[in-house]
Amino acid sequence: MIIHTLKDCPTARAILTHGGLDGRLLDKEYLHCIDWLEDVMCILDRKAFEDLLTTL
């Protein structure tokens, strides 16, 4: 799953952390990608979330 790839890659994890995602979103276990995206949407502002989706 893409979440595991993002969480396990040190470079991706550093970029996500620098971009404003805190440890809760990177350390918490999610069964579905949509659940992770919903939590990210609550934390990031609209523009940052749009940029994340574009990158993904």
Secondary structure as UniProt FT lines:
FT   HELIX           2..8
FT   HELIX           10..18
FT   TURN            19..20
FT   HELIX           23..27
FT   HELIX           33..43
FT   HELIX           46..55
//
